[in-house]
Amino acid sequence: MGQSLPKPALRPFLPGDLPRLVDIYQASVMELAEEDYSEAQREAWAALADDENFGKRLAEGLTLLATLGGSPVGFACLKNNEHVDFLYVHPAVAGQGVAAMLYDAVEKLAQARGATRLTVDASDTARTFFERRGFTSQRRNTIPLGDEWVANTTMEKHLAPSEARTPSS
């Protein structure tokens, strides 16, 4: 008889989590984006986590962690209540619903804070994930990272206003 996997839990980001989130981010970029970006592009992208601004961005936004057995396995960051600034999971848990759980929580928080839309600059790897959640492409972007150029797509999803989600009498 097989054992069931533990269910992920959510909690807020704490400054002490930063080293583990750097590891998750870099592993995610290097392994999960392998089919969509060259090794040089992925190395330049992963190196963004080595900058002190990485931790500042996580602290400035509303950052949630998904944990398994108390250990972080993914994270998402909502910036200015309407921009998904980060959504990364460790490759070991990819495809197991962790990213979906993180995204759903971020969307609910954005709606609770009055957001009427969400935006994301989705990598080519993540684009389908966001399309499945109702996002539409707005424009392609080319971002310079060191000596490399990395493309992504700005996407948008319109959210139902708070009053439209509650049944009326």
MOCOR-V830787 format. One line per field, one symbol per residue. ss: DSSP state (H for helix, E for strand, C for the rest). phi: phi as a letter, one per 30 degrees, with the letter a starting at -180 (. if undefined). A space follows every 50 residues. Layout:
ss = ???
phi = ???
//
This chain:
ss = CCCCCCCCEEEECCHHHHHHHHHHHHHHHHHHCCCCCCHHHHHHHHHHHH CHHHHHHHHHCEEEEEEECCEEEEEEEEECCCEEEEEEECHHHCCCCHHH HHHHHHHHHHHHCCCCEEEEEEECCCHHHHHCCCCEEEEEEEEEECCEEE EEEEEEEECCCHHHHCCCC
phi = .dddddddccaddbeddeedddddedddddcdcedcbddddddddddedd dddeddddddccccccbbhicdbaabbcchibbddbabbdedcdicjddd dddeddddddddcjdcabbacddddcededddcjdbdcacbbcdbiccbb cbbdbbbdcdeedddcdcc
//
